Amino acid sequence: MADSEDISRVVERVRERIDPDEDERTALREAASALTARVEEELADLPVDADAIRVGSTARGTWLSGDRDIDLFVRFPEGLDRESLESYGLEIGRAVLPDGQEEYAEHPYVTGEFRGFDVDLVPCYDVEDGSSLRSAVDRTPHHNAYLRERIDDELAADVRVFKRFLKGIGAYGSDLRTRGFSGYLTELLVLEYGGFEELLRAAADWHPPVVFDPEDHGERSFDHPLVVVDPTDPARNVAAVCSAENVARLQHYARAFLAGPDESFFFSPAPDPLSPDEVRSHVERRGTTPVAVVFDAPDIVADQLYPQLRKSLSGVRSELDRRGFGPLRATTFAEDRAVLFVELAHATLPTISRHEGPPVHVRNHAEGFYDAYADSGDYGPFLDGDRYVVERDREYAEASAFLESDAIFDVGLGSRVESKLEESYEVLVGEAVAELAETEAFGVEFARYFEPSP
Amino acid sequence: MADSEDISRVVERVRERIDPDEDERTALREAASALTARVEEELADLPVDADAIRVGSTARGTWLSGDRDIDLFVRFPEGLDRESLESYGLEIGRAVLPDGQEEYAEHPYVTGEFRGFDVDLVPCYDVEDGSSLRSAVDRTPHHNAYLRERIDDELAADVRVFKRFLKGIGAYGSDLRTRGFSGYLTELLVLEYGGFEELLRAAADWHPPVVFDPEDHGERSFDHPLVVVDPTDPARNVAAVCSAENVARLQHYARAFLAGPDESFFFSPAPDPLSPDEVRSHVERRGTTPVAVVFDAPDIVADQLYPQLRKSLSGVRSELDRRGFGPLRATTFAEDRAVLFVELAHATLPTISRHEGPPVHVRNHAEGFYDAYADSGDYGPFLDGDRYVVERDREYAEASAFLESDAIFDVGLGSRVESKLEESYEVLVGEAVAELAETEAFGVEFARYFEPSP
């Protein structure tokens, strides 16, 4: 186990790489001020009272050097109707970011560039507290206020280090592909433990479910491995999205880092993509039969796509399991094409499968079963202990035959995935899946799959 | 459902074939009397009081025409030492059956021929009742006395019919290969219900466990599907050997017979043996991989052999199951060679198998697991949810490799089977098992296996 001095030395070197320098801070501060002033000018022309607040990591000094995001929220009175809020929001956005673009989350906002920074200009309501929202983004100014009061320069530095650590281990981000730690969650955890090292030492010993309630106002329980009750909303778990796997990942790498502190934890590169030949040789080495359902990725954002892909994968995998093909592992990924990938123990099953009937002594059922199968051409009915048994022909003896059949539409696919499969899809079996690695991003996915680490 | 008249007509025709005629009865009576007289002559010369009693079906009029067994028990005083009992028993046997042969069950007895009948001459103790035995055979005279008092000519005829029915459906005999209904059990059941038809009508509706206690003196409960407390021994279940499958078999065929009474139920021939080609075509049709472990049958009686074969088969089958080869069904049979036959869903498995480690949060175990596998060359450790997982090389990816290895000796084989396997054995895989059908008796076993009926 390393001592705090070793750890401090590593953290020091990491900070040299991620702390924004004075030039960067100044440039950001000046750009943000100018932008805020421009917005306030425009607000003055509106018939309602509204103000602009900077939120996000660049507003709190917790951004990593090189991040160039400025988040500016325009806060309208709670009584304003939604239509006006939207139109005022867009009006100001268009005025301030004339080359910007309209985006739609819960309601429209504008993104654009300002003096080289990426700006999000988001209208929201000025609500009393996080528990009386009119729209989901209304929480953000409250989060911002809560953290600004509590995160001083020293803690902000530790937040940056912890964020970089999570990025290095692949657990940063509350998007629905990653299902990791959000920026807000990261800051709350550092605040809770008082620093990066303290947090890692604690996390190494966590016994999920791990529950924090900084404001001691939680109103309900959550079925999540990590629970941080939102200080601005007693009914919300800030870590709701964070998967058990990412909690375990943090625990694993916290222990590994404490045992041997090293900068590399913070800057792990993506793995090198596997070539088709490397994929083939893994398949051969493993003696399994991978199958891949390949189709055009639905044209939806990643936060919609990955839940749909996972739901579809889970449906396909469960059904392959239920049918006896023995899935070992599975994964899904997408670029232009999307892939549901399941690695099977058995590509082919016996033609027949055992079907147990009732015990002979349950006379009505037993007679019904016997009569139904006596002349069916199946094997049996015969006796096994006190029951009738028959061996019937299996519906699909080949995994590929099942995947290529309409039965694939009965497994509970994501709806947008289902539409794409209805258009067309391809089933690759065995070493044929290797051709997917011709796409570099898929080669990287195969590296993660076939050369897995925590 | 047939009425009693249809049933009586069939029973009448069956009785014409199985009732001993007057000539047969006379011949038997005369031979048995002469034999008893000879034994009594010899007994007169002994220094102890002893008598001879005829037991078994030929003593009670419940034998089937053509059976030529005379069972004569010589009953010695309870106080006699075992050594004297044995030597007197053999002495008389040798005198009465000079060409006879000494056999050993619990103690020695003599078998031989007398006027064309097969005679068992068995010494036993004259004990008070069935619950104070000095040897297992001491019960028999009590059974005999109990039934002689209660089975009249009419019931004896129904006993014969029921025995023939059980033979026809393959459920007669308490030997450890058949695990069916003993002669004594058959008689008690007919006595209980008052006749063959009454018994079948009742059996068709049985809900095992079915419990009878004719003398209402049972002292304990039994974990058997059919319980008939021995009228001469309150601690014994006469049906202890009868398997759940044979109880179900009686129920099935009782219903079938009542629904369509026919002589054929009583005289089903053994199935025609399958040829090797027929075996091959079943294997192909089923899409399975049968495996057979073939070895010289241990030289022990069937009542010892079949329990050993079954124990060995169960051990091999469970281990094949545990290792993932998916056994569908199994059987065992023997002539000069013995066969453990298991039909597998998978002949070959992936090279790797999944091995789950502890949850990451159980720190001590988790660290131990991770360290043990981190540099093992296996796939992983990686995370699946909150656990570590590795994919290790499977010990045996081929069922045949397992069966041909020393690991087969770790499955709990019967001891005499184990010795034979230690000498040598052969493993047949897939269609190669068909060669076993070159032995006609095995061809019949394959017919039972591949063309199964209740």
Chai-1 contact restraints between the chains, C-beta under 6 A:
chainA,res_idxA,chainB,res_idxB,connection_type,confidence,min_distance_angstrom,max_distance_angstrom,comment,restraint_id
A,W206,B,H361,contact,1.0,0.0,6.0,A-B,restraint_1
A,H207,B,H361,contact,1.0,0.0,6.0,A-B,restraint_2
A,P208,B,H361,contact,1.0,0.0,6.0,A-B,restraint_3
A,A244,B,G385,contact,1.0,0.0,6.0,A-B,restraint_4
A,A244,B,D386,contact,1.0,0.0,6.0,A-B,restraint_5
A,E245,B,L383,contact,1.0,0.0,6.0,A-B,restraint_6
A,E245,B,G385,contact,1.0,0.0,6.0,A-B,restraint_7
A,A248,B,V360,contact,1.0,0.0,6.0,A-B,restraint_8
A,A248,B,L383,contact,1.0,0.0,6.0,A-B,restraint_9
A,A248,B,D386,contact,1.0,0.0,6.0,A-B,restraint_10
A,Q251,B,V360,contact,1.0,0.0,6.0,A-B,restraint_11
A,H252,B,V360,contact,1.0,0.0,6.0,A-B,restraint_12
A,R286,B,P350,contact,1.0,0.0,6.0,A-B,restraint_13
A,R286,B,T351,contact,1.0,0.0,6.0,A-B,restraint_14
A,R286,B,I352,contact,1.0,0.0,6.0,A-B,restraint_15
A,G287,B,P350,contact,1.0,0.0,6.0,A-B,restraint_16
A,G287,B,T351,contact,1.0,0.0,6.0,A-B,restraint_17
A,T288,B,P350,contact,1.0,0.0,6.0,A-B,restraint_18
A,A345,B,P350,contact,1.0,0.0,6.0,A-B,restraint_19
A,H346,B,H346,contact,1.0,0.0,6.0,A-B,restraint_20
A,P350,B,R286,contact,1.0,0.0,6.0,A-B,restraint_21
A,P350,B,G287,contact,1.0,0.0,6.0,A-B,restraint_22
A,P350,B,T288,contact,1.0,0.0,6.0,A-B,restraint_23
A,P350,B,A345,contact,1.0,0.0,6.0,A-B,restraint_24
A,T351,B,R286,contact,1.0,0.0,6.0,A-B,restraint_25
A,T351,B,G287,contact,1.0,0.0,6.0,A-B,restraint_26
A,I352,B,R286,contact,1.0,0.0,6.0,A-B,restraint_27
A,V360,B,A248,contact,1.0,0.0,6.0,A-B,restraint_28
A,V360,B,Q251,contact,1.0,0.0,6.0,A-B,restraint_29
A,V360,B,H252,contact,1.0,0.0,6.0,A-B,restraint_30
A,H361,B,W206,contact,1.0,0.0,6.0,A-B,restraint_31
A,H361,B,H207,contact,1.0,0.0,6.0,A-B,restraint_32
A,H361,B,P208,contact,1.0,0.0,6.0,A-B,restraint_33
A,G380,B,P452,contact,1.0,0.0,6.0,A-B,restraint_34
A,F382,B,P452,contact,1.0,0.0,6.0,A-B,restraint_35
A,F382,B,P454,contact,1.0,0.0,6.0,A-B,restraint_36
A,L383,B,E245,contact,1.0,0.0,6.0,A-B,restraint_37
A,L383,B,A248,contact,1.0,0.0,6.0,A-B,restraint_38
A,L383,B,P454,contact,1.0,0.0,6.0,A-B,restraint_39
A,G385,B,A244,contact,1.0,0.0,6.0,A-B,restraint_40
A,G385,B,E245,contact,1.0,0.0,6.0,A-B,restraint_41
A,D386,B,A244,contact,1.0,0.0,6.0,A-B,restraint_42
A,D386,B,A248,contact,1.0,0.0,6.0,A-B,restraint_43
A,P452,B,G380,contact,1.0,0.0,6.0,A-B,restraint_44
A,P452,B,F382,contact,1.0,0.0,6.0,A-B,restraint_45
A,P454,B,F382,contact,1.0,0.0,6.0,A-B,restraint_46
A,P454,B,L383,contact,1.0,0.0,6.0,A-B,restraint_47
